[in-house]
Amino acid sequence: MKRIDNLLEVLDSTFEKESWYVPFRNAIEGLTPEQAIWKPFGEATNTIWENVNHLIYYKERLVANLEGSEWTSNLDGNETFYLTNQSNDDKEWKKVVERSENAQHNLRQVMSTISDRDLDQNSLERKLLDIMLHDAYHTGQIIQLRKMQGSWPSNR
């Protein structure tokens, strides 16, 4: 099996194909905008919506980099959490969810064209692994927030 095929499997498991941990798509499944913008009282933490924004930003930036496109939306780490405005509007939340799915799809598509030789250049393999670990980390935060707010399914 090619190395890129292994990386694509990991990418899929962090986003939508449940392995031994819950993927991102399952973590946000069924959320209302109100749940997505909920923040525990007195906690210095990001909302689910903010975490999703953050993940979108870094995937979109990586895709642009891999495609050789110019990236003009340079934000610092904290600004990425506010990529889109939070609201109680269901349509706006659905747009954010769709944007996260598009970012995933675009990353998977561009990764499928990468050769094993390409992985050795410019620390590309490490960058790809980093984005997947980053997704898994923030997915865990999303699940924890859902548990704190009581919106995590009891059968999980």
SELOTI-688148 format. One record per residue: residue number from 1; x negated, y negated, z negated of N, C-alpha, C in turn. Coordinates in steps of 0.02 Angstrom, whole numbers, always signed. Last residue first. Example, Ala and Ser with C-alpha at 12.3 -4.5 7.8 and 13.67 -1.06 7.14 Angstrom:
<atoms>
+-----+--------+--------+--------+--------+--------+--------+--------+--------+--------+
:   i :    n_x :    n_y :    n_z :   ca_x :   ca_y :   ca_z :    c_x :    c_y :    c_z :
+-----+--------+--------+--------+--------+--------+--------+--------+--------+--------+
:   2 :   -642 :   +112 :   -354 :   -684 :    +53 :   -357 :   -645 :     -2 :   -394 :
:   1 :   -660 :   +284 :   -390 :   -615 :   +225 :   -390 :   -660 :   +165 :   -390 :
+-----+--------+--------+--------+--------+--------+--------+--------+--------+--------+
</atoms>
This chain:
<atoms>
+-----+--------+--------+--------+--------+--------+--------+--------+--------+--------+
:   i :    n_x :    n_y :    n_z :   ca_x :   ca_y :   ca_z :    c_x :    c_y :    c_z :
+-----+--------+--------+--------+--------+--------+--------+--------+--------+--------+
: 156 :  +1180 :   -336 :  -1144 :  +1112 :   -341 :  -1114 :  +1062 :   -315 :  -1162 :
: 155 :  +1306 :   -347 :  -1195 :  +1286 :   -282 :  -1169 :  +1216 :   -282 :  -1138 :
: 154 :  +1330 :   -477 :  -1228 :  +1312 :   -431 :  -1283 :  +1289 :   -364 :  -1258 :
: 153 :  +1264 :   -608 :  -1130 :  +1308 :   -551 :  -1135 :  +1285 :   -501 :  -1188 :
: 152 :  +1240 :   -766 :  -1202 :  +1206 :   -707 :  -1175 :  +1252 :   -646 :  -1184 :
: 151 :  +1293 :   -874 :  -1264 :  +1319 :   -858 :  -1197 :  +1284 :   -798 :  -1165 :
: 150 :  +1248 :   -925 :  -1384 :  +1300 :   -874 :  -1386 :  +1328 :   -856 :  -1318 :
: 149 :  +1143 :  -1008 :  -1394 :  +1207 :  -1039 :  -1383 :  +1265 :   -989 :  -1383 :
: 148 :  +1039 :   -915 :  -1411 :  +1052 :   -965 :  -1463 :  +1120 :   -997 :  -1455 :
: 147 :  +1045 :   -846 :  -1291 :  +1059 :   -811 :  -1353 :  +1075 :   -860 :  -1409 :
: 146 :  +1007 :   -948 :  -1204 :  +1074 :   -918 :  -1198 :  +1092 :   -880 :  -1261 :
: 145 :   +876 :   -968 :  -1247 :   +925 :  -1022 :  -1254 :   +996 :   -995 :  -1249 :
: 144 :   +822 :   -843 :  -1209 :   +823 :   -863 :  -1280 :   +874 :   -919 :  -1292 :
: 143 :   +834 :   -852 :  -1070 :   +870 :   -800 :  -1107 :   +876 :   -818 :  -1181 :
: 142 :   +745 :   -958 :  -1048 :   +815 :   -964 :  -1029 :   +858 :   -913 :  -1067 :
: 141 :   +624 :   -900 :  -1088 :   +651 :   -958 :  -1124 :   +726 :   -967 :  -1110 :
: 140 :   +613 :   -800 :   -991 :   +619 :   -782 :  -1061 :   +646 :   -840 :  -1103 :
: 139 :   +594 :   -883 :   -882 :   +654 :   -842 :   -884 :   +666 :   -819 :   -956 :
: 138 :   +468 :   -933 :   -910 :   +526 :   -978 :   -917 :   +592 :   -940 :   -915 :
: 137 :   +393 :   -813 :   -889 :   +389 :   -850 :   -952 :   +451 :   -894 :   -961 :
: 136 :   +421 :   -781 :   -755 :   +440 :   -735 :   -809 :   +441 :   -770 :   -876 :
: 135 :   +366 :   -893 :   -688 :   +438 :   -878 :   -683 :   +461 :   -834 :   -741 :
: 134 :   +231 :   -873 :   -724 :   +265 :   -935 :   -743 :   +341 :   -925 :   -741 :
: 133 :   +205 :   -756 :   -656 :   +202 :   -757 :   -730 :   +238 :   -818 :   -758 :
: 132 :   +218 :   -808 :   -526 :   +263 :   -754 :   -550 :   +263 :   -750 :   -626 :
: 131 :   +117 :   -900 :   -519 :   +186 :   -924 :   -509 :   +235 :   -871 :   -534 :
: 130 :     +4 :   -817 :   -540 :    +21 :   -870 :   -588 :    +94 :   -892 :   -581 :
: 129 :     +2 :   -741 :   -424 :    +16 :   -709 :   -488 :    +37 :   -760 :   -541 :
: 128 :    -32 :   -844 :   -335 :    +31 :   -809 :   -328 :    +51 :   -773 :   -392 :
: 127 :   -158 :   -879 :   -383 :   -104 :   -930 :   -381 :    -36 :   -896 :   -376 :
: 126 :   -228 :   -759 :   -363 :   -218 :   -784 :   -431 :   -162 :   -835 :   -433 :
: 125 :   -227 :   -756 :   -223 :   -195 :   -703 :   -260 :   -181 :   -725 :   -332 :
: 124 :   -303 :   -873 :   -191 :   -232 :   -867 :   -175 :   -196 :   -813 :   -215 :
: 123 :   -430 :   -926 :   -206 :   -397 :   -898 :   -265 :   -322 :   -888 :   -253 :
: 122 :   -478 :   -952 :    -75 :   -452 :  -1006 :   -117 :   -412 :   -982 :   -177 :
: 121 :   -452 :   -787 :    -16 :   -474 :   -855 :     -3 :   -440 :   -904 :    -50 :
: 120 :   -396 :   -665 :    -35 :   -462 :   -676 :    -64 :   -486 :   -747 :    -56 :
: 119 :   -280 :   -665 :    +39 :   -274 :   -665 :    -35 :   -341 :   -681 :    -69 :
: 118 :   -322 :   -648 :   +169 :   -300 :   -715 :   +147 :   -298 :   -720 :    +71 :
: 117 :   -341 :   -510 :   +169 :   -400 :   -554 :   +176 :   -383 :   -625 :   +153 :
: 116 :   -211 :   -465 :   +166 :   -254 :   -452 :   +108 :   -316 :   -497 :   +110 :
: 115 :   -106 :   -597 :   +234 :   -147 :   -536 :   +239 :   -187 :   -526 :   +175 :
: 114 :    +58 :   -656 :   +232 :    -10 :   -662 :   +206 :    -45 :   -594 :   +211 :
: 113 :   +190 :   -651 :   +262 :   +144 :   -661 :   +318 :    +71 :   -662 :   +297 :
: 112 :   +259 :   -646 :   +145 :   +261 :   -586 :   +186 :   +214 :   -591 :   +247 :
: 111 :   +252 :   -775 :    +94 :   +207 :   -724 :    +67 :   +204 :   -663 :   +112 :
: 110 :   +356 :   -836 :   +163 :   +287 :   -856 :   +179 :   +237 :   -805 :   +152 :
: 109 :   +464 :   -766 :   +103 :   +454 :   -766 :   +175 :   +382 :   -783 :   +193 :
: 108 :   +453 :   -798 :    -32 :   +448 :   -728 :    -11 :   +432 :   -724 :    +64 :
: 107 :   +474 :   -936 :    -24 :   +410 :   -910 :    -49 :   +401 :   -838 :    -26 :
: 106 :   +605 :   -938 :    +24 :   +552 :   -968 :    +63 :   +483 :   -944 :    +41 :
: 105 :   +673 :   -876 :    -83 :   +675 :   -847 :    -16 :   +617 :   -873 :    +26 :
: 104 :   +646 :   -968 :   -187 :   +624 :   -899 :   -191 :   +620 :   -867 :   -122 :
: 103 :   +711 :  -1081 :   -136 :   +639 :  -1084 :   -152 :   +610 :  -1014 :   -155 :
: 102 :   +842 :  -1032 :   -130 :   +806 :  -1051 :    -68 :   +731 :  -1054 :    -80 :
: 101 :   +868 :  -1017 :   -266 :   +869 :   -958 :   -222 :   +833 :   -972 :   -157 :
: 100 :   +861 :  -1149 :   -307 :   +814 :  -1101 :   -335 :   +811 :  -1038 :   -292 :
:  99 :   +968 :  -1201 :   -234 :   +900 :  -1225 :   -219 :   +848 :  -1177 :   -248 :
:  98 :  +1073 :  -1137 :   -299 :  +1059 :  -1122 :   -228 :   +988 :  -1144 :   -209 :
:  97 :  +1063 :  -1200 :   -423 :  +1055 :  -1127 :   -418 :  +1037 :  -1107 :   -346 :
:  96 :  +1090 :  -1330 :   -381 :  +1026 :  -1315 :   -412 :  +1012 :  -1240 :   -409 :
:  95 :  +1220 :  -1316 :   -335 :  +1167 :  -1339 :   -289 :  +1098 :  -1322 :   -316 :
:  94 :  +1285 :  -1281 :   -453 :  +1281 :  -1231 :   -399 :  +1228 :  -1251 :   -348 :
:  93 :  +1276 :  -1403 :   -519 :  +1241 :  -1345 :   -546 :  +1233 :  -1292 :   -492 :
:  92 :  +1360 :  -1479 :   -435 :  +1289 :  -1497 :   -443 :  +1248 :  -1439 :   -470 :
:  91 :  +1483 :  -1415 :   -452 :  +1452 :  -1417 :   -385 :  +1377 :  -1434 :   -390 :
:  90 :  +1511 :  -1439 :   -587 :  +1498 :  -1371 :   -564 :  +1463 :  -1370 :   -496 :
:  89 :  +1453 :  -1566 :   -685 :  +1483 :  -1552 :   -620 :  +1462 :  -1483 :   -595 :
:  88 :  +1391 :  -1615 :   -792 :  +1443 :  -1565 :   -805 :  +1478 :  -1544 :   -741 :
:  87 :  +1216 :  -1630 :   -751 :  +1284 :  -1656 :   -759 :  +1330 :  -1598 :   -775 :
:  86 :  +1048 :  -1682 :   -724 :  +1096 :  -1637 :   -755 :  +1164 :  -1671 :   -760 :
:  85 :   +961 :  -1715 :   -575 :   +997 :  -1741 :   -632 :  +1047 :  -1689 :   -658 :
:  84 :   +806 :  -1633 :   -537 :   +875 :  -1650 :   -520 :   +909 :  -1675 :   -583 :
:  83 :   +683 :  -1640 :   -605 :   +685 :  -1641 :   -532 :   +754 :  -1659 :   -506 :
:  82 :   +642 :  -1635 :   -735 :   +695 :  -1683 :   -718 :   +701 :  -1692 :   -643 :
:  81 :   +533 :  -1557 :   -748 :   +594 :  -1534 :   -782 :   +655 :  -1577 :   -763 :
:  80 :   +431 :  -1629 :   -692 :   +462 :  -1576 :   -652 :   +526 :  -1550 :   -683 :
:  79 :   +377 :  -1713 :   -787 :   +426 :  -1741 :   -740 :   +463 :  -1687 :   -701 :
:  78 :   +282 :  -1632 :   -850 :   +343 :  -1650 :   -886 :   +397 :  -1677 :   -839 :
:  77 :   +180 :  -1618 :   -748 :   +216 :  -1561 :   -776 :   +281 :  -1578 :   -810 :
:  76 :   +205 :  -1749 :   -626 :   +166 :  -1715 :   -678 :   +210 :  -1661 :   -708 :
:  75 :   +231 :  -1735 :   -449 :   +256 :  -1750 :   -516 :   +209 :  -1718 :   -567 :
:  74 :   +232 :  -1777 :   -285 :   +187 :  -1758 :   -340 :   +215 :  -1783 :   -407 :
:  73 :   +292 :  -1757 :   -155 :   +330 :  -1765 :   -217 :   +288 :  -1745 :   -277 :
:  72 :   +224 :  -1726 :    -42 :   +225 :  -1796 :    -62 :   +260 :  -1808 :   -128 :
:  71 :   +131 :  -1616 :    +40 :   +174 :  -1619 :    -18 :   +170 :  -1690 :    -46 :
:  70 :   +123 :  -1561 :   +207 :   +104 :  -1613 :   +159 :   +154 :  -1614 :   +102 :
:  69 :    +98 :  -1387 :   +241 :   +137 :  -1449 :   +244 :   +112 :  -1498 :   +192 :
:  68 :    +45 :  -1262 :   +241 :     +3 :  -1316 :   +265 :    +40 :  -1381 :   +273 :
:  67 :   +113 :  -1161 :   +184 :   +131 :  -1176 :   +253 :    +87 :  -1231 :   +283 :
:  66 :    +61 :  -1168 :    +56 :    +47 :  -1108 :    +96 :    +63 :  -1119 :   +170 :
:  65 :   +115 :  -1291 :    +15 :    +42 :  -1281 :    +18 :    +25 :  -1223 :    +63 :
:  64 :   +251 :  -1262 :    +17 :   +224 :  -1316 :    +60 :   +150 :  -1307 :    +69 :
:  63 :   +252 :  -1162 :    -82 :   +271 :  -1146 :    -13 :   +244 :  -1199 :    +35 :
:  62 :   +214 :  -1238 :   -195 :   +172 :  -1183 :   -172 :   +188 :  -1165 :    -99 :
:  61 :   +324 :  -1324 :   -205 :   +257 :  -1351 :   -194 :   +210 :  -1298 :   -167 :
:  60 :   +427 :  -1234 :   -231 :   +430 :  -1275 :   -171 :   +361 :  -1304 :   -154 :
:  59 :   +382 :  -1185 :   -355 :   +389 :  -1140 :   -297 :   +389 :  -1180 :   -233 :
:  58 :   +384 :  -1300 :   -435 :   +320 :  -1266 :   -423 :   +324 :  -1216 :   -365 :
:  57 :   +522 :  -1336 :   -430 :   +470 :  -1381 :   -409 :   +406 :  -1344 :   -391 :
:  56 :   +589 :  -1225 :   -487 :   +600 :  -1244 :   -416 :   +541 :  -1286 :   -392 :
:  55 :   +547 :  -1232 :   -619 :   +529 :  -1175 :   -578 :   +536 :  -1190 :   -504 :
:  54 :   +606 :  -1355 :   -657 :   +534 :  -1345 :   -663 :   +511 :  -1287 :   -619 :
:  53 :   +744 :  -1326 :   -644 :   +711 :  -1379 :   -605 :   +636 :  -1368 :   -601 :
:  52 :   +755 :  -1228 :   -744 :   +766 :  -1210 :   -675 :   +734 :  -1262 :   -628 :
:  51 :   +731 :  -1307 :   -858 :   +686 :  -1252 :   -842 :   +693 :  -1231 :   -769 :
:  50 :   +844 :  -1392 :   -850 :   +776 :  -1420 :   -844 :   +725 :  -1366 :   -827 :
:  49 :   +944 :  -1297 :   -871 :   +943 :  -1335 :   -809 :   +872 :  -1363 :   -798 :
:  48 :   +915 :  -1260 :  -1002 :   +910 :  -1210 :   -949 :   +903 :  -1246 :   -882 :
:  47 :   +818 :  -1391 :  -1081 :   +880 :  -1355 :  -1067 :   +867 :  -1302 :  -1014 :
:  46 :   +675 :  -1386 :  -1189 :   +707 :  -1403 :  -1126 :   +771 :  -1363 :  -1118 :
:  45 :   +659 :  -1444 :  -1358 :   +655 :  -1392 :  -1306 :   +690 :  -1417 :  -1244 :
:  44 :   +657 :  -1477 :  -1505 :   +620 :  -1509 :  -1451 :   +607 :  -1456 :  -1397 :
:  43 :   +809 :  -1473 :  -1591 :   +754 :  -1435 :  -1561 :   +722 :  -1476 :  -1505 :
:  42 :   +921 :  -1533 :  -1641 :   +858 :  -1544 :  -1675 :   +798 :  -1508 :  -1645 :
:  41 :  +1027 :  -1412 :  -1573 :  +1021 :  -1472 :  -1614 :   +952 :  -1475 :  -1647 :
:  40 :   +987 :  -1348 :  -1412 :   +999 :  -1337 :  -1483 :   +986 :  -1401 :  -1523 :
:  39 :  +1075 :  -1401 :  -1270 :  +1011 :  -1403 :  -1305 :  +1025 :  -1392 :  -1379 :
:  38 :  +1150 :  -1373 :  -1112 :  +1152 :  -1368 :  -1185 :  +1082 :  -1368 :  -1213 :
:  37 :  +1157 :  -1366 :   -977 :  +1129 :  -1427 :  -1005 :  +1128 :  -1428 :  -1082 :
:  36 :  +1214 :  -1241 :   -953 :  +1148 :  -1255 :   -924 :  +1116 :  -1318 :   -953 :
:  35 :  +1338 :  -1253 :  -1010 :  +1290 :  -1208 :  -1041 :  +1219 :  -1223 :  -1017 :
:  34 :  +1393 :  -1342 :   -918 :  +1390 :  -1361 :   -989 :  +1339 :  -1317 :  -1026 :
:  33 :  +1391 :  -1270 :   -799 :  +1347 :  -1327 :   -806 :  +1339 :  -1349 :   -880 :
:  32 :  +1389 :  -1094 :   -843 :  +1425 :  -1155 :   -825 :  +1376 :  -1213 :   -830 :
:  31 :  +1320 :   -942 :   -784 :  +1315 :  -1003 :   -825 :  +1358 :  -1059 :   -798 :
:  30 :  +1317 :   -827 :   -706 :  +1378 :   -843 :   -742 :  +1375 :   -906 :   -786 :
:  29 :  +1144 :   -801 :   -718 :  +1208 :   -779 :   -691 :  +1266 :   -798 :   -737 :
:  28 :  +1020 :   -824 :   -765 :  +1063 :   -883 :   -755 :  +1132 :   -865 :   -730 :
:  27 :   +966 :   -697 :   -776 :   +963 :   -741 :   -835 :  +1009 :   -802 :   -827 :
:  26 :   +975 :   -643 :   -650 :  +1019 :   -616 :   -702 :  +1022 :   -663 :   -762 :
:  25 :   +873 :   -719 :   -590 :   +942 :   -723 :   -565 :   +991 :   -698 :   -617 :
:  24 :   +755 :   -678 :   -665 :   +781 :   -746 :   -666 :   +855 :   -749 :   -646 :
:  23 :   +770 :   -513 :   -739 :   +746 :   -562 :   -690 :   +784 :   -628 :   -695 :
:  22 :   +723 :   -431 :   -887 :   +778 :   -465 :   -851 :   +749 :   -516 :   -802 :
:  21 :   +618 :   -287 :   -875 :   +636 :   -351 :   -905 :   +688 :   -384 :   -860 :
:  20 :   +591 :   -179 :   -803 :   +598 :   -167 :   -875 :   +610 :   -233 :   -912 :
:  19 :   +682 :   -238 :   -675 :   +633 :   -186 :   -690 :   +642 :   -170 :   -763 :
:  18 :   +795 :   -304 :   -563 :   +781 :   -288 :   -632 :   +733 :   -228 :   -637 :
:  17 :   +765 :   -417 :   -448 :   +768 :   -344 :   -454 :   +746 :   -323 :   -523 :
:  16 :   +749 :   -557 :   -448 :   +815 :   -527 :   -438 :   +820 :   -452 :   -448 :
:  15 :   +625 :   -614 :   -498 :   +681 :   -655 :   -477 :   +748 :   -618 :   -476 :
:  14 :   +531 :   -524 :   -535 :   +538 :   -582 :   -578 :   +600 :   -623 :   -560 :
:  13 :   +541 :   -431 :   -433 :   +562 :   -411 :   -500 :   +569 :   -471 :   -547 :
:  12 :   +490 :   -502 :   -322 :   +560 :   -481 :   -323 :   +584 :   -464 :   -394 :
:  11 :   +357 :   -514 :   -364 :   +397 :   -574 :   -352 :   +471 :   -557 :   -354 :
:  10 :   +321 :   -379 :   -364 :   +322 :   -416 :   -427 :   +364 :   -479 :   -420 :
:   9 :   +332 :   -354 :   -227 :   +372 :   -316 :   -274 :   +377 :   -352 :   -341 :
:   8 :   +234 :   -441 :   -178 :   +304 :   -452 :   -160 :   +351 :   -414 :   -207 :
:   7 :   +120 :   -379 :   -229 :   +138 :   -445 :   -253 :   +212 :   -461 :   -237 :
:   6 :   +121 :   -261 :   -154 :   +127 :   -258 :   -227 :   +149 :   -325 :   -255 :
:   5 :   +102 :   -318 :    -28 :   +163 :   -281 :    -42 :   +175 :   -273 :   -117 :
:   4 :    -25 :   -368 :    -40 :    +30 :   -416 :    -34 :    +96 :   -381 :    -48 :
:   3 :   -102 :   -252 :    -40 :    -97 :   -292 :   -101 :    -38 :   -340 :    -98 :
:   2 :    -25 :   -111 :    +40 :    -62 :   -174 :    +42 :    -52 :   -212 :    -23 :
:   1 :    -42 :    +59 :     +0 :     +0 :     +0 :     +0 :    -44 :    -62 :     +0 :
+-----+--------+--------+--------+--------+--------+--------+--------+--------+--------+
</atoms>
